[in-house]
Amino acid sequence: MAFAAMKTQLNETKGLICFSRTWSNPLLWGHYAEKHTGIALGFDVPDQLLSQVLYTSQRVRIDVDSKTKRPKLDEALVNRLLRTKFVDWKYEDEYRLFVQLDPATKESGLFFQDFSEDLRLAEVVLGPKCELPIDRVRSLLQNDLPHVKVLKARMAFRTFRVTEDRSFRRGASGAQPINPSAQRDEAAQRR
């Protein structure tokens, strides 16, 4: 009963924003970006505000008070519960930012968090199958967020990774690769 009440209270007052240290894992694009057709947003967030997810094959043990038959919940246990996931999700390399939910930001049942100094948009990555025109995305960000880097992703040639399609860098002409063999060599050198 106490555990359910705590869970309800947390769900009503606390939110979390999930991040990965990298956008190069194709599973992330498959699971979270509409099978590579979506976008990834890269943020600058102070490390001290982030909580690293703990991956394990065992559920967190919750001791029960023998007299009250209630779970023994303390801050450390709640923190561990909020940061633990099954080990098979380890590829996400997930970090979480816990935020206070603000009813004023609720829209269609979802809560939103404004950008700030602690949540600064740094890059927009168009997925390998994303059909949004990169120049249009750049122009949308140009006035209000000129510091944001916009890039197009592609699948790597020799590894199972997502990487930048450098032919879409500013100054590159058209949508054709500048020199595909040079890109492959460069990608191989970074391994």
C-alpha positions as CSV (number, residue, x, y, z in Angstrom):
1,M,0.0,0.0,0.0
2,A,2.7,2.5,1.0
3,F,4.7,1.5,-2.2
4,A,1.7,2.1,-4.4
5,A,1.0,5.5,-2.8
6,M,4.6,6.5,-3.2
7,K,4.5,5.5,-6.9
8,T,1.3,7.5,-7.5
9,Q,2.8,10.6,-5.8
10,L,6.0,10.3,-7.9
11,N,4.0,9.9,-11.1
12,E,1.9,13.0,-10.3
13,T,4.8,15.3,-9.3
14,K,8.1,14.1,-10.9
15,G,9.0,13.7,-14.5
16,L,12.1,12.4,-16.1
17,I,13.9,13.2,-19.4
18,C,16.0,10.3,-20.8
19,F,19.3,10.8,-22.6
20,S,21.9,8.7,-24.2
21,R,25.6,9.6,-24.4
22,T,25.5,8.8,-28.1
23,W,23.2,8.7,-31.1
24,S,25.3,6.2,-33.1
25,N,23.5,3.0,-32.0
26,P,21.0,1.9,-34.7
27,L,18.8,0.2,-32.0
28,L,18.1,3.7,-30.5
29,W,17.0,4.9,-33.9
30,G,14.8,1.8,-34.4
31,H,13.2,2.0,-31.0
32,Y,12.8,5.8,-30.5
33,A,12.9,7.5,-33.9
34,E,10.3,5.8,-35.9
35,K,12.6,3.3,-37.5
36,H,15.3,5.8,-38.5
37,T,12.8,8.3,-40.0
38,G,12.7,10.6,-37.0
39,I,15.2,13.0,-35.4
40,A,17.4,13.0,-32.3
41,L,17.9,16.1,-30.2
42,G,21.3,16.5,-28.5
43,F,21.4,18.6,-25.3
44,D,24.1,20.1,-23.1
45,V,23.1,19.2,-19.5
46,P,25.4,19.7,-16.5
47,D,26.7,16.2,-15.4
48,Q,25.7,16.8,-11.8
49,L,22.1,17.0,-12.8
50,L,22.1,13.6,-14.5
51,S,21.6,10.2,-13.0
52,Q,23.2,7.2,-14.7
53,V,20.9,4.3,-15.2
54,L,21.9,1.1,-13.4
55,Y,21.5,-2.1,-15.5
56,T,20.9,-5.4,-13.8
57,S,19.4,-8.8,-14.4
58,Q,17.8,-8.8,-10.9
59,R,15.0,-6.6,-9.6
60,V,15.8,-4.2,-6.8
61,R,15.3,-5.9,-3.5
62,I,12.8,-4.2,-1.2
63,D,12.8,-5.2,2.4
64,V,9.5,-5.4,4.2
65,D,9.1,-4.4,7.9
66,S,8.1,-7.5,9.8
67,K,5.8,-5.7,12.1
68,T,3.9,-3.3,9.7
69,K,4.3,-5.5,6.6
70,R,5.1,-2.3,4.7
71,P,8.1,-1.9,2.4
72,K,11.1,-0.2,4.0
73,L,11.5,2.8,1.7
74,D,14.2,5.3,2.1
75,E,15.7,7.9,-0.2
76,A,18.6,5.7,-1.4
77,L,16.2,2.8,-2.2
78,V,13.8,5.1,-4.1
79,N,16.7,6.6,-6.0
80,R,17.9,3.1,-7.0
81,L,14.4,2.1,-8.1
82,L,14.1,5.2,-10.3
83,R,17.5,4.5,-12.0
84,T,17.3,0.7,-12.5
85,K,16.6,-1.1,-15.8
86,F,16.9,-4.6,-17.1
87,V,20.4,-5.4,-18.4
88,D,19.3,-5.9,-22.0
89,W,18.7,-2.1,-22.2
90,K,22.3,-1.4,-21.5
91,Y,23.0,-0.4,-25.2
92,E,21.1,2.8,-24.5
93,D,23.8,4.1,-22.1
94,E,21.0,6.1,-20.5
95,Y,21.2,9.0,-18.2
96,R,18.1,10.6,-16.6
97,L,17.2,14.1,-15.6
98,F,14.5,14.3,-13.0
99,V,12.3,17.3,-13.1
100,Q,9.3,18.8,-11.2
101,L,6.1,18.5,-13.3
102,D,4.4,21.8,-14.0
103,P,0.7,21.5,-14.8
104,A,1.0,24.7,-16.9
105,T,3.2,22.7,-19.4
106,K,0.7,19.9,-19.7
107,E,-0.7,19.4,-23.2
108,S,-2.8,16.4,-24.4
109,G,-1.8,14.5,-21.3
110,L,1.9,15.1,-21.8
111,F,4.2,17.4,-19.8
112,F,6.9,19.5,-21.5
113,Q,10.1,21.1,-20.1
114,D,11.3,24.4,-21.4
115,F,14.9,24.8,-22.6
116,S,17.1,26.5,-20.1
117,E,20.8,26.9,-19.1
118,D,20.5,23.4,-17.6
119,L,18.7,21.9,-20.7
120,R,20.4,23.6,-23.7
121,L,19.6,22.3,-27.2
122,A,22.9,21.7,-28.9
123,E,22.2,19.6,-32.0
124,V,19.4,18.2,-34.2
125,V,20.3,15.0,-36.0
126,L,18.0,13.9,-38.9
127,G,17.8,10.2,-39.0
128,P,19.1,8.1,-41.9
129,K,15.6,7.8,-43.4
130,C,14.3,11.2,-42.3
131,E,12.7,13.1,-45.2
132,L,12.8,16.5,-43.6
133,P,14.9,18.9,-45.7
134,I,18.0,19.7,-43.7
135,D,18.1,23.3,-45.0
136,R,14.5,23.8,-43.8
137,V,15.4,22.6,-40.3
138,R,18.4,24.9,-40.3
139,S,16.4,27.9,-41.3
140,L,13.8,27.2,-38.6
141,L,16.5,27.3,-35.9
142,Q,18.6,30.1,-37.4
143,N,16.9,33.1,-35.7
144,D,16.2,31.7,-32.2
145,L,18.8,29.0,-31.8
146,P,21.7,29.8,-34.1
147,H,24.2,27.8,-32.0
148,V,22.4,24.5,-32.7
149,K,24.2,22.2,-35.0
150,V,22.0,20.4,-37.6
151,L,23.2,17.3,-39.2
152,K,22.0,14.4,-41.3
153,A,22.8,10.8,-40.2
154,R,23.5,7.7,-42.3
155,M,24.4,4.1,-41.7
156,A,28.1,3.5,-41.5
157,F,29.6,1.6,-44.4
158,R,31.6,-1.1,-42.4
159,T,30.0,-1.2,-39.0
160,F,26.6,-1.4,-37.4
161,R,26.6,2.3,-36.4
162,V,24.8,5.5,-37.3
163,T,27.2,8.3,-38.3
164,E,27.1,11.7,-39.8
165,D,26.5,12.0,-43.5
166,R,29.1,14.7,-44.2
167,S,27.8,15.5,-47.6
168,F,25.1,17.5,-45.8
169,R,27.5,19.7,-44.0
170,R,27.1,23.4,-44.6
171,G,28.9,24.3,-47.8
172,A,28.6,20.8,-49.3
173,S,26.9,21.1,-52.7
174,G,23.7,19.1,-53.3
175,A,22.7,15.9,-51.6
176,Q,25.3,13.7,-53.3
177,P,28.3,12.5,-51.2
178,I,31.4,14.7,-51.7
179,N,33.7,11.6,-52.0
180,P,32.1,8.4,-50.9
181,S,35.4,6.4,-50.8
182,A,37.0,9.1,-48.7
183,Q,34.1,9.0,-46.3
184,R,34.5,5.2,-45.9
185,D,38.2,5.5,-45.3
186,E,37.6,8.2,-42.7
187,A,34.9,6.1,-41.0
188,A,37.3,3.1,-40.9
189,Q,40.1,5.3,-39.3
190,R,37.7,6.4,-36.5
191,R,37.1,2.8,-35.4
